[in-house]
Amino acid sequence: MTIHPPTTPPCTPETTVEIRVRGCVQGVGFRPTVWQLANRLALVGEVLNDGEGVLIRATGPSERLESLIEQLKRDPPPLAQITDIEVRSGLAPLHRVGFTIVDSLEGATRTDIAVDAAICAACTEEILSQHQRRSGYALTNCTHCGPRLSIIRDMPYDRAATTMADFALCECCRAEYLDPGDRRFHAEPIACPACGPQVRLVALDGGPWLAGEDAIDAHPPPAIEAPIDQAAALIRQGQILAIKGLGGYQLACDATSTEALERLRRLKHRPTRPLALMAKDLEMVRRYCRLDELEQQALCSAAAPIVLLERRRDDAPGRPLAEALAPGLDRLGVMLPSTPLHVLLCQRLPFPIVMTSGNVSGEPQLIDDDELGDSLSTIASHALTHDRAIARRIDDSLVQLAAGKVRMLRRARGYAPASLPLPPGFEDISPGLALGPQQKATFCLVDGQRAILSPHQGDLDDAATLDDYERNLDDFLTLYDHRPAWLACDTHPDYRTSGMARHMADDAGLPLDAIGHHHAHIAACLADNGYPRDAAPVLGIALDGLGLGENDGLWGGEFLLADYRHCQRLGSLKSVAMPGAGAASREPWRNLLAQLIAGPGLAALKRRHPNLGVLKRLQQKPIDTLSGMIEARINSPLASSCGRLFDAVAAALELCFDRQHHEGEAAMALEALAARALTQTPPPTSCTSGAIAPYPFALHREQGGHRILDPAPMWTALFDDLAVGKDPTLIAARFHLGLAKGLGEVVGEMLGDVDGDMQDDARDEVSNDNARRLSSTRNVKTVALSGGCFHNRTLLELTLKCLAPLPVQVLTHRQVPANDGGIALGQALIAAARRHPLASHQASDRRTSATSATSATSAIAATSAIAATSAIAATSATSTISTTTTAPSIATVITATTASNNTQETAHVSGNSRTDHFPR
């Protein structure tokens, strides 16, 4: 690339500045971009990586220095995400010629670690070309794509600190690596067939490796694609293969073959959980699924997540997909090829392939080549692999489109561990660590600059997954040189993460805060929306399976008055017994029995509907024994769980009646039925305006003003519908509508005058403190929705419609999962808020975000790791009201500070200065 820098006009005053750029700016081609811009602007100086990010020292006219910063903000490299730009002026001139890129400096890691990115268009064109040096090479990458987190062993991010350290560059690759004008300049994983890792196909029964190592000198090597050719042939024959992806091994087979899928499910011990599929291009995706523009953006983004798409049921051309992909569901998890190996394999197949994690269900995804035979030989016949090691496992991310926004369901590859900027008010907190929940575990590192939420770690019930969590935690603390001054965990004492936190606190002498599970849910939602720390409390609705509440109660359907420090329970779903405790989470019929006993009464229903099949089926269970347990409170804890309510309704429709094989199976099946009914009728504009009537829920008020949303009347109406043979899809839809309407009614009453409609006897029993507490909800202007039940797209969209008439702003999750995957972030901010006095907003006035005013409406939505292509960042909600003021221009700052070379001043700069204050 030839650079023709303009000539600097004579007599133009020059100044020298030091520009500090923070964020995801290493390993993404940021220094070459600075070099190119600086040369075009005829600036003198240097750019380097260090422990805080990228440091630029430059001398030139002030207007050109300003132009450099503005262009970096406006058009950064595709994978970069700038969170902060700080300018120091009044420095001594740089006496040198030209602008150079210098080597990295050691130091404490304050920069973001780049996320793994899907193959870019330029690299795709190279590998599919017949006349390129990397034609057919399955480990091609550049500064705009390829492995990052998955290969990093240490920081700063240089080749010697990655798993590519053992591969010496050939002469051609070295020339690209050293050329600032090349897109592979300092691309640490750079490789080619002559010097890089090689692809092999190995028979997992101990057979020979298939490779073309003796023929790698020609370009392209005649045999370089032979392993991929053979792998594609095996898939066409119905075989299951293990394939080495960016963050771990995956299992693949023909997605149109019922026999292959059923064999995969049997061998993987995954009988019903949906399986994701990979299609070679958008044309193939559209053949099998309906595709919205925002869903397409997510699929094609550099994050390349799995996207939940509506399955086409019409006569699409080509071989039909096997029903075993997602039994009973109408949406499929779909992704496009994310690595060159995936691209080359999919190009050889005329059908989509299943692409699921390479493990037996419940165990961590395999990353170690040495364990390949022991771990996957009972499932896969062969492995398509290579000798670039994976430093740490990373699952595929999962998103869905709901209520007009692309929303995160599992945050992992492509998004994590991109940093999340903290909401206003957290600027001066000390470093801390939150260890997260037991299920869908993540951990969170936090300081005054950012939060680092780990990739999805899995469920910690499995010992191997727990070991992996501990290794990753130690790894992140080392990579980020993070030294926490305090710890946070869940209040549940038996969570593995809580036990770990107690041991860490004891060993290091650190203070430990135990944070309520549902409070953490709401705080995570607030953080996801950049809700300021000093803003008014919100009314939080937290709906999930189970979490420990006050007085060791089991919660899961909560109405909470909350901010980052405080949380008060104002209401809940009616608490119902869980007969058999943990068994009730696995066997939906138990929840049905408990709900009927607590509601209309099982005996009354049997008299009313003596011939109803589901009641006869229920009578085949040991209901007398369990009824006695419920009455005597033996191993039947009460729980206000929304998840168990969904299980009970599913069981009434004989969905997963006896057992669910994976978490959420019954609720997912129930939502699928509801969605079918709701898509076949005109969409309701509110909860009561559609053609389908919601089931009734009762609203009670207990002593002290605690509100109870009671499904008892819903059960009577539901069983009446069952008795007359109403369509199960209609019944499922009426339940979803009724629950959403009930949530809206509780919020509406809480926002009103709590005294005005109370009976005299009830009012007398409400203490003055409680009355003041409840009355304070009349000043609430914001509702926050969180918890795993809001991953139910139908429930989320209906709830938003029911809340729409109310004078409130509704916050929902987008970048952080609403389920337990966001708990660690909530824990971290609650503990930080409790441990540190509210800081002055002077820090916010000094520091200005490098994000645009439009994306500033959601602090986290503006931090997508792949901001240029991320559909989630592109669809961030504009719910949070913010005001912006224009920062002084760089030229103004520079001119004002160059009067004396002995004066040094610092300015944080951006086109807009964020000074959000939520309206009270």
Buried (B, 14 or more C-beta within 10 A) or exposed (E): EEEEEEEBEEEEEBBBBBBBBBBBBBBBBBBBBBBBBBBBBBBBBBBBBBBBBBBBBBBBBBBBBBBBBBBBBEEBBBBBBBBBBBBBBBBEEBEEEEBBBEEBEEBEBBBBBBBBBBBBEEBBEBBBEEEBBBBBBBBBBBBBBBBBBBBBBEBBBBBEBBBBBEBEBBEEBEEBBEBBEBBBBBBBBBBBBBBBBBBBBBBBEEEEEBBBEEBBEEBBBEBBBBBBBBBBEBBBEEBBBBBBBBBBBBBBBBBBBBEBBEBBBEBBEBBBBBBBBBBBBEEBBBBBBBBBEBBBBBBBBBBBBBBBBBBBEEEBEEBEBBEBBBBBBBBBBBBBBBBBBBBBBBBBBEBBBBBBBBBBBBBBBBBEBEEBBEBBBEBBBBBBBBBBBBBBBBBBBBBBBBBEBBBBBBBBBBBBBBBBBBBBBBBBBBBBBBBBBBBBBBBBBBBBBBBBBBBBBBBBEBEEBBEBBBEBBEBBBEBBEBEBBBBBBBBBEEBBBBEBBBEBBEEEEBEBBBBBBBBBBBBBBBBBBBBBBBBBBBBBBBBBBBBBBEEEBBBBBBBBBBBBBEBBBBBBBBBBBBBBBEEBBBBBBBBBBBBBBBBBBBEEBBEBBEEBEBBEBBEEBEBEEBBEBBEEEBBBBBBBBBBBBBBBBBBBBBBBBEEBEBBBBBBBBBBBBBBBBBEEEEEBEBBEEBEBBBBBBBBEBEEBBBBBBBBBBBBBBBBEBBBEEEEBBBBBBBBBBBBBBBBBBBBBBBBEEBEEEBEEEBBEBBEEEBBEBBEBBEEBBBBBBBBBBBBBBBBBBBBBBBBEEEEBBBBBBBBBBBBBBBBBBBBBBBBBBBBBEEBEBEBBEEBBBBBBBEBBBBBBBBBBBBBBBBBBBBBBBEBBEBEBEEBEBBBEBBBBBBEEEEEEEBBBBBBBBBBBBBEE
